Amino acid sequence: QVTLVESGGGSVQAGGSLRLSCAASRDSYSPYCMRWFRQAPGKQREGVAGIVTRTGYPFYADSVKGRFTISLDNAENTLYLQMNSLKPEDSGMYYCAALSGRYGYSRPCSLGRTEFDYWGQGTQVTVSS
């Protein structure tokens, strides 16, 4: 089992920056795919960014390209999301999620994937205009 704990959320004005962290507990099977999602009140959960942990390959939703950067510190087992030029529409609860190699490696680490083995509890981001 892997536990994911997010932190770093807060309230900022439009144009500001935040850096989210997702600390993953260590397990015999490391996650091979990690993702950030967000959900605003009354809206569906939206995939924001993802990373293939073995290669470090990142991918992003169009709405955050050029503003958000996902990264992974393998030594610290921590996933990050650097968010710059924040907009009010970026507000919401941000969650990290992971696919574990414990269940095989055949499931694609794609932006469209919504089913994951592990989820964090979320950290709130509020961007005011």
N, CA, C and O atoms as a DFTB+ gen file, in Angstrom:
516 C
 N C O
     1  1       0.828      -1.197       0.000
     2  2       0.000       0.000       0.000
     3  2       0.866       1.252       0.000
     4  3       1.922       1.299       0.632
     5  1       0.405       2.247      -0.711
     6  2       1.098       3.530      -0.783
     7  2       0.168       4.611      -0.245
     8  3      -1.002       4.678      -0.621
     9  1       0.682       5.431       0.613
    10  2      -0.071       6.584       1.111
    11  2       0.456       7.836       0.452
    12  3       1.667       8.051       0.384
    13  1      -0.453       8.662      -0.035
    14  2      -0.086       9.922      -0.689
    15  2      -0.592      11.080       0.164
    16  3      -1.757      11.104       0.559
    17  1       0.274      12.024       0.442
    18  2      -0.097      13.171       1.265
    19  2       0.283      14.454       0.541
    20  3       1.460      14.734       0.310
    21  1      -0.731      15.221       0.192
    22  2      -0.500      16.486      -0.501
    23  2      -0.312      17.628       0.489
    24  3      -0.808      17.591       1.615
    25  1       0.413      18.639       0.039
    26  2       0.580      19.862       0.832
    27  2       0.933      21.001      -0.108
    28  3       1.213      20.783      -1.287
    29  1       0.917      22.213       0.421
    30  2       1.352      23.360      -0.358
    31  2       0.241      24.230      -0.898
    32  3       0.505      25.282      -1.481
    33  1      -1.007      23.807      -0.715
    34  2      -2.108      24.626      -1.186
    35  2      -2.232      25.905      -0.369
    36  3      -1.587      26.060       0.667
    37  1      -3.061      26.809      -0.846
    38  2      -3.274      28.057      -0.143
    39  2      -4.076      29.030      -0.983
    40  3      -4.669      28.663      -1.998
    41  1      -4.083      30.274      -0.543
    42  2      -4.815      31.331      -1.243
    43  2      -3.825      32.327      -1.825
    44  3      -2.939      32.824      -1.128
    45  1      -3.987      32.610      -3.104
    46  2      -3.113      33.573      -3.768
    47  2      -3.943      34.443      -4.692
    48  3      -5.076      34.106      -5.038
    49  1      -3.368      35.556      -5.080
    50  2      -4.021      36.403      -6.066
    51  2      -3.661      35.932      -7.460
    52  3      -2.646      35.268      -7.672
    53  1      -4.511      36.288      -8.401
    54  2      -4.255      35.945      -9.800
    55  2      -2.870      36.441     -10.211
    56  3      -2.457      37.550      -9.871
    57  1      -2.173      35.594     -10.945
    58  2      -0.812      35.911     -11.353
    59  2       0.235      35.367     -10.413
    60  3       1.422      35.367     -10.740
    61  1      -0.183      34.904      -9.254
    62  2       0.740      34.379      -8.273
    63  2       1.145      32.943      -8.555
    64  3       0.772      32.358      -9.572
    65  1       1.918      32.390      -7.629
    66  2       2.454      31.037      -7.792
    67  2       2.261      30.232      -6.514
    68  3       2.204      30.773      -5.410
    69  1       2.164      28.931      -6.702
    70  2       2.150      27.978      -5.599
    71  2       2.907      26.741      -6.035
    72  3       2.986      26.426      -7.223
    73  1       3.460      26.048      -5.059
    74  2       4.115      24.777      -5.337
    75  2       3.479      23.706      -4.460
    76  3       3.569      23.749      -3.233
    77  1       2.841      22.752      -5.111
    78  2       2.222      21.653      -4.402
    79  2       3.192      20.483      -4.290
    80  3       4.017      20.252      -5.173
    81  1       3.076      19.758      -3.196
    82  2       3.889      18.566      -2.981
    83  2       2.983      17.381      -2.709
    84  3       1.896      17.530      -2.151
    85  1       3.435      16.222      -3.102
    86  2       2.724      14.980      -2.815
    87  2       3.771      13.971      -2.354
    88  3       4.540      13.448      -3.160
    89  1       3.791      13.707      -1.063
    90  2       4.758      12.772      -0.499
    91  2       4.177      11.366      -0.531
    92  3       3.079      11.127      -0.028
    93  1       4.910      10.451      -1.117
    94  2       4.455       9.070      -1.235
    95  2       5.224       8.189      -0.266
    96  3       6.449       8.267      -0.177
    97  1       4.500       7.355       0.455
    98  2       5.167       6.399       1.331
    99  2       5.860       5.346       0.476
   100  3       5.460       5.088      -0.659
   101  1       6.895       4.747       1.032
   102  2       7.652       3.768       0.247
   103  2       6.950       2.410       0.280
   104  3       6.347       2.019       1.279
   105  1       7.051       1.721      -0.832
   106  2       6.402       0.429      -0.984
   107  2       7.309      -0.462      -1.809
   108  3       8.217       0.021      -2.486
   109  1       7.067      -1.748      -1.753
   110  2       7.877      -2.681      -2.548
   111  2       7.753      -2.388      -4.035
   112  3       8.694      -2.607      -4.798
   113  1       6.612      -1.899      -4.436
   114  2       6.372      -1.561      -5.835
   115  2       6.214      -0.055      -5.944
   116  3       5.239       0.509      -5.449
   117  1       7.160       0.590      -6.584
   118  2       7.071       2.042      -6.745
   119  2       6.010       2.397      -7.770
   120  3       5.784       1.640      -8.714
   121  1       5.359       3.534      -7.598
   122  2       4.411       3.980      -8.617
   123  2       5.124       4.191      -9.949
   124  3       6.233       4.724      -9.976
   125  1       4.504       3.782     -11.054
   126  2       5.129       4.028     -12.352
   127  2       4.469       5.192     -13.079
   128  3       4.942       5.650     -14.119
   129  1       3.376       5.654     -12.512
   130  2       2.670       6.786     -13.093
   131  2       2.106       7.615     -11.947
   132  3       1.468       7.082     -11.040
   133  1       2.344       8.909     -11.994
   134  2       1.783       9.785     -10.970
   135  2       1.117      10.977     -11.647
   136  3       1.587      11.475     -12.670
   137  1       0.032      11.413     -11.065
   138  2      -0.785      12.445     -11.706
   139  2      -1.260      13.475     -10.689
   140  3      -1.365      13.199      -9.494
   141  1      -1.541      14.659     -11.194
   142  2      -2.252      15.675     -10.434
   143  2      -3.624      15.884     -11.064
   144  3      -3.754      15.995     -12.283
   145  1      -4.625      15.934     -10.225
   146  2      -5.989      16.243     -10.626
   147  2      -6.460      17.449      -9.824
   148  3      -5.869      17.797      -8.802
   149  1      -7.513      18.072     -10.288
   150  2      -8.155      19.118      -9.504
   151  2      -9.668      19.018      -9.680
   152  3     -10.167      18.515     -10.686
   153  1     -10.366      19.505      -8.684
   154  2     -11.824      19.497      -8.745
   155  2     -12.360      20.762      -8.092
   156  3     -12.103      21.035      -6.920
   157  1     -13.100      21.518      -8.870
   158  2     -13.752      22.705      -8.358
   159  2     -15.167      22.337      -7.928
   160  3     -15.727      21.371      -8.446
   161  1     -15.756      23.074      -7.002
   162  2     -17.120      22.762      -6.549
   163  2     -18.088      22.713      -7.720
   164  3     -18.134      23.620      -8.551
   165  1     -18.868      21.622      -7.767
   166  2     -19.869      21.480      -8.811
   167  2     -19.335      21.055     -10.157
   168  3     -20.088      20.972     -11.128
   169  1     -18.030      20.781     -10.229
   170  2     -17.436      20.371     -11.504
   171  2     -16.803      18.998     -11.377
   172  3     -16.519      18.516     -10.280
   173  1     -16.591      18.383     -12.536
   174  2     -15.949      17.069     -12.556
   175  2     -14.456      17.199     -12.266
   176  3     -13.839      18.234     -12.518
   177  1     -13.905      16.132     -11.736
   178  2     -12.473      16.099     -11.506
   179  2     -11.744      16.180     -12.847
   180  3     -12.122      15.513     -13.810
   181  1     -10.714      16.990     -12.896
   182  2      -9.987      17.251     -14.140
   183  2      -8.527      16.857     -13.990
   184  3      -7.871      17.231     -13.017
   185  1      -8.027      16.107     -14.948
   186  2      -6.604      15.772     -14.957
   187  2      -5.803      17.003     -15.337
   188  3      -6.112      17.662     -16.330
   189  1      -4.784      17.319     -14.563
   190  2      -3.993      18.516     -14.776
   191  2      -2.637      18.201     -15.400
   192  3      -2.231      18.821     -16.383
   193  1      -1.954      17.239     -14.820
   194  2      -0.608      16.894     -15.297
   195  2      -0.270      15.487     -14.840
   196  3      -0.873      14.953     -13.910
   197  1       0.704      14.903     -15.514
   198  2       1.133      13.567     -15.141
   199  2       2.590      13.360     -15.472
   200  3       3.190      14.142     -16.210
   201  1       3.156      12.304     -14.923
   202  2       4.553      12.006     -15.182
   203  2       4.764      10.496     -15.127
   204  3       4.250       9.812     -14.242
   205  1       5.528       9.995     -16.088
   206  2       5.945       8.598     -16.071
   207  2       7.207       8.535     -15.232
   208  3       8.233       9.102     -15.607
   209  1       7.140       7.857     -14.114
   210  2       8.210       7.989     -13.139
   211  2       9.547       7.420     -13.626
   212  3      10.599       7.939     -13.253
   213  1       9.531       6.385     -14.434
   214  2      10.792       5.780     -14.860
   215  2      11.557       6.669     -15.837
   216  3      12.788       6.678     -15.851
   217  1      10.823       7.404     -16.640
   218  2      11.470       8.225     -17.661
   219  2      11.451       9.705     -17.335
   220  3      12.228      10.478     -17.897
   221  1      10.567      10.105     -16.428
   222  2      10.408      11.521     -16.130
   223  2       9.620      12.270     -17.173
   224  3       9.584      13.501     -17.165
   225  1       8.985      11.540     -18.076
   226  2       8.231      12.189     -19.154
   227  2       6.991      12.855     -18.575
   228  3       6.165      12.194     -17.947
   229  1       6.857      14.176     -18.787
   230  2       5.689      14.884     -18.258
   231  2       4.634      15.129     -19.331
   232  3       4.953      15.164     -20.519
   233  1       3.406      15.293     -18.927
   234  2       2.362      15.709     -19.858
   235  2       1.348      16.541     -19.096
   236  3       1.188      16.410     -17.883
   237  1       0.658      17.411     -19.851
   238  2      -0.191      18.422     -19.239
   239  2      -1.506      18.582     -19.973
   240  3      -1.610      18.323     -21.172
   241  1      -2.502      19.014     -19.230
   242  2      -3.748      19.442     -19.859
   243  2      -3.485      20.771     -20.576
   244  3      -2.639      21.559     -20.152
   245  1      -4.214      21.004     -21.656
   246  2      -4.018      22.239     -22.423
   247  2      -4.226      23.477     -21.563
   248  3      -3.590      24.508     -21.784
   249  1      -5.105      23.374     -20.595
   250  2      -5.452      24.541     -19.777
   251  2      -4.299      25.007     -18.889
   252  3      -4.334      26.129     -18.384
   253  1      -3.275      24.167     -18.687
   254  2      -2.182      24.547     -17.792
   255  2      -0.812      24.547     -18.481
   256  3       0.193      24.903     -17.866
   257  1      -0.774      24.153     -19.735
   258  2       0.502      24.112     -20.453
   259  2       1.177      25.478     -20.447
   260  3       0.541      26.505     -20.685
   261  1       2.466      25.468     -20.171
   262  2       3.220      26.712     -20.144
   263  2       3.162      27.423     -18.808
   264  3       3.930      28.357     -18.577
   265  1       2.270      27.004     -17.923
   266  2       2.135      27.644     -16.606
   267  2       2.487      26.693     -15.468
   268  3       3.050      27.118     -14.458
   269  1       2.164      25.422     -15.619
   270  2       2.410      24.422     -14.574
   271  2       3.555      23.527     -14.987
   272  3       3.750      23.243     -16.168
   273  1       4.317      23.083     -13.988
   274  2       5.399      22.133     -14.229
   275  2       5.320      21.015     -13.202
   276  3       5.319      21.258     -11.995
   277  1       5.254      19.789     -13.700
   278  2       5.242      18.629     -12.820
   279  2       6.653      18.072     -12.744
   280  3       7.370      18.040     -13.745
   281  1       7.052      17.632     -11.551
   282  2       8.379      17.057     -11.394
   283  2       8.351      16.024     -10.284
   284  3       7.417      15.964      -9.484
   285  1       9.398      15.213     -10.254
   286  2       9.458      14.113      -9.296
   287  2      10.849      14.050      -8.692
   288  3      11.850      14.058      -9.408
   289  1      10.903      13.989      -7.390
   290  2      12.159      13.783      -6.678
   291  2      12.165      12.333      -6.208
   292  3      11.531      11.986      -5.212
   293  1      12.883      11.501      -6.933
   294  2      12.866      10.066      -6.610
   295  2      13.520       9.786      -5.259
   296  3      13.108       8.874      -4.543
   297  1      14.515      10.556      -4.922
   298  2      15.202      10.337      -3.651
   299  2      14.265      10.591      -2.469
   300  3      14.305       9.886      -1.460
   301  1      13.420      11.620      -2.620
   302  2      12.492      11.976      -1.560
   303  2      11.119      11.337      -1.744
   304  3      10.238      11.479      -0.896
   305  1      10.945      10.626      -2.872
   306  2       9.634      10.005      -3.158
   307  2       8.518      11.041      -3.126
   308  3       7.446      10.800      -2.571
   309  1       8.781      12.185      -3.719
   310  2       7.831      13.289      -3.669
   311  2       7.563      13.834      -5.062
   312  3       8.479      14.070      -5.849
   313  1       6.295      14.025      -5.338
   314  2       5.830      14.607      -6.592
   315  2       5.524      16.076      -6.347
   316  3       4.986      16.442      -5.302
   317  1       5.870      16.913      -7.315
   318  2       5.630      18.344      -7.184
   319  2       4.787      18.870      -8.344
   320  3       4.750      18.289      -9.429
   321  1       4.120      19.977      -8.080
   322  2       3.443      20.713      -9.142
   323  2       3.707      22.190      -8.903
   324  3       3.144      22.797      -7.992
   325  1       4.570      22.758      -9.734
   326  2       4.838      24.190      -9.671
   327  2       3.797      24.894     -10.517
   328  3       3.675      24.624     -11.712
   329  1       3.056      25.786      -9.910
   330  2       1.976      26.477     -10.600
   331  2       2.272      27.970     -10.641
   332  3       2.332      28.634      -9.606
   333  1       2.455      28.484     -11.840
   334  2       2.734      29.895     -12.035
   335  2       1.604      30.556     -12.809
   336  3       0.776      29.884     -13.424
   337  1       1.584      31.884     -12.768
   338  2       0.561      32.656     -13.497
   339  2      -0.833      32.119     -13.208
   340  3      -1.627      31.894     -14.121
   341  1      -1.113      31.922     -11.951
   342  2      -2.387      31.310     -11.562
   343  2      -3.567      32.194     -11.924
   344  3      -3.493      33.423     -11.891
   345  1      -4.648      31.531     -12.266
   346  2      -5.893      32.196     -12.648
   347  2      -7.006      31.756     -11.693
   348  3      -6.905      30.693     -11.080
   349  1      -8.044      32.543     -11.562
   350  2      -9.156      32.124     -10.689
   351  2      -9.723      30.761     -11.065
   352  3     -10.158      30.010     -10.192
   353  1      -9.723      30.439     -12.343
   354  2     -10.247      29.141     -12.779
   355  2      -9.346      27.977     -12.404
   356  3      -9.720      26.823     -12.611
   357  1      -8.175      28.251     -11.861
   358  2      -7.314      27.184     -11.347
   359  2      -7.714      26.770      -9.931
   360  3      -7.166      25.807      -9.394
   361  1      -8.634      27.464      -9.340
   362  2      -9.054      27.160      -7.973
   363  2      -9.711      25.798      -7.890
   364  3     -10.391      25.361      -8.818
   365  1      -9.499      25.137      -6.771
   366  2     -10.112      23.838      -6.555
   367  2      -9.305      23.014      -5.592
   368  3      -8.275      23.455      -5.081
   369  1      -9.779      21.815      -5.349
   370  2      -9.025      20.862      -4.537
   371  2      -8.110      20.098      -5.476
   372  3      -8.551      19.560      -6.491
   373  1      -6.848      20.056      -5.134
   374  2      -5.856      19.360      -5.943
   375  2      -5.477      18.047      -5.282
   376  3      -5.159      17.986      -4.094
   377  1      -5.522      16.994      -6.097
   378  2      -5.228      15.652      -5.622
   379  2      -4.073      15.052      -6.417
   380  3      -3.926      15.319      -7.609
   381  1      -3.268      14.251      -5.757
   382  2      -2.326      13.444      -6.509
   383  2      -2.809      11.992      -6.489
   384  3      -3.515      11.557      -5.580
   385  1      -2.405      11.275      -7.509
   386  2      -2.833       9.886      -7.675
   387  2      -1.686       9.095      -8.277
   388  3      -0.787       9.656      -8.903
   389  1      -1.727       7.776      -8.077
   390  2      -0.628       6.946      -8.552
   391  2      -1.111       5.592      -9.036
   392  3      -2.077       5.030      -8.520
   393  1      -0.413       5.085     -10.040
   394  2      -0.573       3.709     -10.492
   395  2       0.622       2.914      -9.983
   396  3       1.768       3.343     -10.120
   397  1       0.350       1.772      -9.405
   398  2       1.413       0.974      -8.814
   399  2       1.815      -0.182      -9.720
   400  3       0.979      -0.784     -10.394
   401  1       3.098      -0.474      -9.722
   402  2       3.582      -1.635     -10.442
   403  2       3.164      -2.946      -9.794
   404  3       3.337      -4.016     -10.376
   405  1       2.617      -2.859      -8.596
   406  2       2.152      -4.057      -7.904
   407  2       1.113      -4.797      -8.733
   408  3       0.983      -6.019      -8.660
   409  1       0.363      -4.006      -9.537
   410  2      -0.732      -4.578     -10.326
   411  2      -0.369      -4.675     -11.799
   412  3      -1.247      -4.767     -12.656
   413  1       0.914      -4.653     -12.087
   414  2       1.351      -4.736     -13.471
   415  2       1.607      -3.365     -14.047
   416  3       1.327      -2.337     -13.430
   417  1       2.158      -3.382     -15.269
   418  2       2.552      -2.133     -15.904
   419  2       1.829      -1.908     -17.235
   420  3       2.267      -1.103     -18.057
   421  1       0.732      -2.615     -17.438
   422  2       0.061      -2.530     -18.727
   423  2      -0.888      -1.349     -18.847
   424  3      -1.259      -0.963     -19.955
   425  1      -1.280      -0.777     -17.731
   426  2      -2.234       0.343     -17.795
   427  2      -1.496       1.611     -18.196
   428  3      -0.499       1.982     -17.576
   429  1      -1.988       2.268     -19.228
   430  2      -1.260       3.450     -19.729
   431  2      -1.327       4.628     -18.772
   432  3      -2.335       4.849     -18.100
   433  1      -0.258       5.360     -18.725
   434  2      -0.176       6.580     -17.918
   435  2      -0.580       7.744     -18.813
   436  3       0.261       8.541     -19.230
   437  1      -1.855       7.834     -19.100
   438  2      -2.333       8.817     -20.061
   439  2      -3.159       9.892     -19.376
   440  3      -3.662       9.701     -18.269
   441  1      -3.289      11.013     -20.048
   442  2      -4.030      12.136     -19.478
   443  2      -5.500      11.775     -19.287
   444  3      -6.168      12.323     -18.409
   445  1      -6.001      10.856     -20.106
   446  2      -7.407      10.499     -20.027
   447  2      -7.746       9.505     -18.934
   448  3      -8.917       9.279     -18.630
   449  1      -6.710       8.908     -18.339
   450  2      -6.984       7.896     -17.312
   451  2      -7.553       8.547     -16.068
   452  3      -7.063       9.585     -15.622
   453  1      -8.593       7.936     -15.505
   454  2      -9.207       8.466     -14.286
   455  2      -9.173       7.471     -13.136
   456  3      -9.453       7.827     -11.991
   457  1      -8.833       6.232     -13.441
   458  2      -8.789       5.215     -12.400
   459  2      -7.351       4.994     -11.966
   460  3      -6.476       4.699     -12.781
   461  1      -7.125       5.142     -10.671
   462  2      -5.790       5.001     -10.116
   463  2      -5.845       4.119      -8.872
   464  3      -6.897       3.941      -8.258
   465  1      -4.695       3.577      -8.521
   466  2      -4.626       2.683      -7.373
   467  2      -4.659       3.447      -6.059
   468  3      -5.227       2.978      -5.072
   469  1      -4.061       4.601      -6.049
   470  2      -3.943       5.361      -4.807
   471  2      -4.269       6.834      -5.058
   472  3      -3.954       7.397      -6.107
   473  1      -4.904       7.429      -4.064
   474  2      -5.249       8.854      -4.101
   475  2      -4.875       9.507      -2.776
   476  3      -4.938       8.893      -1.711
   477  1      -4.485      10.772      -2.882
   478  2      -4.283      11.539      -1.668
   479  2      -5.585      12.188      -1.236
   480  3      -6.616      12.051      -1.895
   481  1      -5.520      12.897      -0.118
   482  2      -6.704      13.544       0.448
   483  2      -6.962      14.920      -0.145
   484  3      -8.056      15.466       0.001
   485  1      -5.971      15.477      -0.805
   486  2      -6.175      16.749      -1.474
   487  2      -5.652      17.940      -0.703
   488  3      -5.519      17.898       0.520
   489  1      -5.358      19.003      -1.433
   490  2      -4.958      20.275      -0.846
   491  2      -5.671      21.381      -1.615
   492  3      -5.732      21.352      -2.844
   493  1      -6.204      22.344      -0.892
   494  2      -7.052      23.365      -1.499
   495  2      -6.223      24.510      -2.073
   496  3      -5.300      25.016      -1.435
   497  1      -6.579      24.900      -3.288
   498  2      -5.964      26.059      -3.943
   499  2      -7.072      27.054      -4.265
   500  3      -8.066      26.710      -4.905
   501  1      -6.889      28.280      -3.817
   502  2      -7.863      29.330      -4.088
   503  2      -7.145      30.519      -4.712
   504  3      -6.211      31.071      -4.130
   505  1      -7.592      30.904      -5.897
   506  2      -6.976      32.016      -6.615
   507  2      -8.019      33.125      -6.746
   508  3      -9.079      32.924      -7.340
   509  1      -7.715      34.268      -6.199
   510  2      -8.658      35.383      -6.239
   511  2      -8.258      36.368      -7.343
   512  3      -7.082      36.538      -7.664
   513  1      -9.276      37.002      -7.904
   514  2      -9.032      37.938      -9.015
   515  2      -8.711      39.332      -8.502
   516  3      -8.479      40.244      -9.296
